[in-house]
Amino acid sequence: MIILGISAYYHDSAAALLKDGVLLCAIQEERLSRIKHDKSFPEFAINKCMSMAGVGINDINCIIYYEKPFLKFERIIDTITAGIPFSFSHFMSAIPLWVKKRLWISSEIKKKLNYQGEILFANHHDSHAAAAFYTSGFDDAAIITLDGVGEFATTTIGIGTGNKIEILREQHFPHSLGLLYSAFTQYCGFKVNSGEYKLMGLAPYGKPLYKQLIYDHLIRVYPDGSYELQMKYFDYAEGLRMINSRFEKLFGKPMRLAESSIDQFYMDVAASLQEVVEEIVIKLVVVSKDLTQKNKVVFAGGVMLNCKLNQKIVEAGVYEDHYFYPCPGDAGSAAGAAYLAWHNYYRKENRGVLQDEVYLGHEAIDCKGDRIEDILSHFKVPFSVEGNVYNKIATEIAKGKIIGWFNGRMEFGPRALGNRSILADPRRAEMKSILNEKIKLREQFRPFAPAILADKASGYFHLHSYKIQYYDGNSSIQKRSGKIDAGCYSQRWNRTDSNCLSK
């Protein structure tokens, strides 16, 4: 049985192909269209996946979309209606997109792919949860998902057992840690849905001077792990911006203009938000442990791209084992949706053998069968064929050269993990500045990821255990005390519909 999972139309469109429970390939559309965060229907990615697997459209038994458009549209209509007349600009921006295309996913799939088979739709956060759990290798685990918003949910706690996933609690829009982070992303002058990682990279340069201000005015956190944003400071539910003038007045400075210089104030704001989010999520992790009583946990959703947050979660030691899905955003949900169809709709018991959780893209340049050497010769690019390429590369790196490394199958996810990577000598103090200024053409504060042999890692990197602390919603930081009874969760947590798939 062959299942095609698709995510599209918001950001980071992707396609994933599952055969008899085994994920064969998964590719983001941007890697083929060369449009950053491409949100269009992933025709290139779909065709490449089918080509890699040696199948045609008539061989596909099912296509599943990663969320439910009509349910999402219901939330948008509810939000606009509640905000009238202030939501008129939101109405004029959103409704034409939905009426013209986003509501008619089935028609788009049939028309663009000439497909006549079965089409399914999964809940957004169920797709996140499935991607994390079914690729983790765990037979039994708690599941936590955090992002901006799916249909209604923004945060969920669930469990995975064998082939079954169950979402136990979910928090709904407009209260969202992902949207809180995006609001600060915009305030600090970066682009929403693509600049959040810049805000994370900026945070280490600041001090959390405004953490208490955030807790006192922007978000209230409750003992059961739920939270509420103070919406009078945010505009995303009604308007076209994430924040409003009250937000800017609260911090005493206007929103930073894009591409302008970054002063210490915005670094301190970024550091403050980062620490707030870390504390809230760790509290959520503690609550999930009490609720699920599991020893292992998996994570997905765009918030989990925050690697500093992930480090803090591991250091907290609430769970014995952790798995952070390497493509936790919407692109990864294409794979999660395919897994949901296999396990939840067709009720297949076989979880399959994971081919590779990261290197799921295509292996070589596809230019009508031409060899790479022929392409380089055609464009008059100088090259040589080395007998021992690894020695050659090591020698060049030691000389200070910067290497563009292309080898094996492409990574699935937003990060270069060794197969499509820039390699340089980290011993040179000036190397980060050279890479940012001359190669990446980006801000100087932006970091790079180190690569190191596994048996040498402990000599350079250390995880630090610490006492779990989090905000209690009453202007103080308190240690965890006791367990939370599963029956005392507040109405801010929503119990979910177990029917996660529909036609």
Phi, psi and omega in degrees: 000133182243126182238131177253121175261141184227137165235142185193163166082001176239298169193152175058057176297151182200166175224148179218142183240124181245129178236117180050042176086359181251127178282110183277319184199155177204132187218137171278142182299325183300333183289341180251324179279339183062029173251114185302131180057036182308126182251004183287168177303128192279062182296317179299314182295320179297312181296321179294318178299315180294321178297317179297321182276351180070035180234160175249175184298329180285348178274348184277126182278332185203141169244131181235133178266144194284354177207178183252105185300319184291326177291321177294320179296324177300317179296320180296317178296317179300317182293316180296317181298318181293335185263359181301136006269359186289342183267012185298319179296323176297317178300312183293332181277317190273316190299316179302322179297318182288315183294324183282323190219309195293338178279343190248052183297318180302315180295320178298316180297313181296319184287313185286329184252356184055049186251136182239008185271199186282138179235128181239163177227134180249157171292143184305307184285336172294323177296317175301311184298318181294319179301318181287312186289314186286345176259357185283334188083357178277141174269345186206119184197154166283154181231129176234129176235139180218125175208197177291291176193145172261242172286296173238326188287147175236335181216135177222153170237130180214184176225148173239130180223116181062246179255006187249139174241135177226125176271122185268320182220147172213146176255145190251158172306143012268005184276113191205126175291326178296317179287329173299315180295321178293325178298317178289330175301314178292319181299324181273008170092016179252164184278132179294143180072005174212344184254005182298324179291335174292319178298319177298320179290335179281331188304318182297344181274355183242179175241145184284059184289338186250016181298313181294326176299318179296313179296322185287330189239330191256330184213139176244130184248136185250160184301335181272010178090350177281168184206160178226131172276144175275098195290349179293345179264356186239151184243356190291339180281337185239326187245203185252000176247163177281326184236167177235186184295331178297321178300312181296320179295323180300319182268352173081006178217149179286166176302134180294136177286139179302140177071002176278169180295151182254114179268177187298331181304310183290331174295318179292323176297315179298317179297321180295312180297316181303317181290322177298311181297319178301315181294319181293317181292322177296322175298318177299321178297317178299314179298318181295325177297315179295324182285317188266333183058032177264160178261345181237155182216146175235153185228145171205178186101152188302330179300332184281005168283353180280096188291331175294320175299316180299321177300315181298322179298314180295316181297331180295332175068026179293319178253158178283328184217145185229147173223121178253111182303127188288347175233068192282348181282195185296330178300316180296338180290343173298318177290318179300319179297319178298318177297321179298318178299317182296312187270317188269327182268309180273354175057040179279137181277329185290120175275350177072174176254121181297120182293313174187131185281348185237309189270079188245000182273191183282158191265327185219164177297131181254095180234068177057038175084355180292145176285156180301321179300320180294322180293315179298319179295320181300320182266010176057042175268122179297138178205164174220155177255118186260141176289321178233087187294331184291319176296319180298313182295316179301319179296315181294320179296318180297334178279355181098004179287153177253129189248133168266114189256123180232114184200134176070202182277147183287147178293148171255114184133175189279352187248141173284123187234037171108344179258334173227078192225157169265126182246135180206166184278111182284352180285344181272119185300330184275356190294321180299317180294320179297314181296315181293319186279317190257333184256305184275339179055055185218181185299146184291336182283350186291133184270172173235154181271134177278146173243133185210150176300139185302321183284354177255352189300319185295341178281348183238331185239137181225131172268136184249119176285151179206163179289137181288124177227146177203166183281136182260006178086001183233043175060035175207159177255128183233151173286157176295136179223108176078173180263157179260125179293137185298340182274353187258015179291139187282174179290351175292333172274135180252129171287150192248161175282125183287347180276091189268352182238146177208162176271000000 
